[in-house]
Amino acid sequence: MEARKSAGLSQQELARRLKRSQSFIAKLEVGERRVDVVEFIEIARALGREPTELFSLVLG
């Protein structure tokens, strides 16, 4: 959620970029759904970040 917000994107906009539903993004953000590696890379790119950079953010 932090990466999405810092990119200035709503859940709806990120979902549109990923060609997914807004509920897909919501479930990711609250931890109801896991992300596989391919999805993680797609999400990072949709946020305008490198996957390694986003991974560092997620781990804190």
C-alpha positions as a printed Julia matrix, in Angstrom:
60×3 Matrix{Float64}:
   0.0     0.0     0.0
   2.81    2.4     0.84
   4.47    1.91   -2.55
   1.15    2.4    -4.32
   0.39    5.57   -2.4
   3.88    6.97   -2.89
   3.42    6.39   -6.62
   0.26    8.49   -6.38
  -1.99    5.66   -7.52
  -5.39    4.58   -6.32
  -6.22    0.9    -6.03
  -8.41    1.34   -9.1
  -5.6     2.87  -11.17
  -3.1     0.19  -10.2
  -5.68   -2.48  -10.98
  -6.25   -0.92  -14.4
  -2.52   -0.95  -15.13
  -2.36   -4.63  -14.17
  -5.59   -5.5   -15.99
  -7.0    -6.83  -12.72
  -9.89   -5.91  -10.48
  -9.71   -3.37   -7.66
 -10.61   -6.18   -5.26
  -7.43   -8.01   -6.36
  -5.36   -5.02   -5.17
  -7.36   -4.69   -1.96
  -6.82   -8.37   -1.11
  -3.09   -8.02   -1.69
  -2.86   -4.98    0.54
  -4.67   -6.57    3.48
  -2.83   -9.87    3.13
  -5.78  -11.98    2.02
  -3.95  -13.04   -1.12
  -0.35  -14.0    -1.76
   1.64  -12.76   -4.72
   3.72  -15.04   -6.9
   7.03  -13.9    -8.36
   5.65  -13.03  -11.79
   2.83  -10.96  -10.25
   5.32   -9.21   -7.97
   7.44   -8.16  -10.95
   4.35   -6.93  -12.8
   3.23   -4.93   -9.76
   6.68   -3.38   -9.32
   6.76   -2.31  -12.95
   3.21   -0.92  -12.75
   4.38    1.18   -9.79
   7.39    2.42  -11.76
   9.88    0.65   -9.51
  12.47   -2.04   -9.9
  11.37   -5.35   -8.34
  14.44   -5.4    -6.06
  13.62   -1.89   -4.81
  10.03   -2.86   -4.07
  11.17   -6.06   -2.38
  13.37   -4.02   -0.04
  10.38   -1.82    0.82
   8.17   -4.82    1.55
  10.77   -6.37    3.88
  11.31   -3.06    5.64
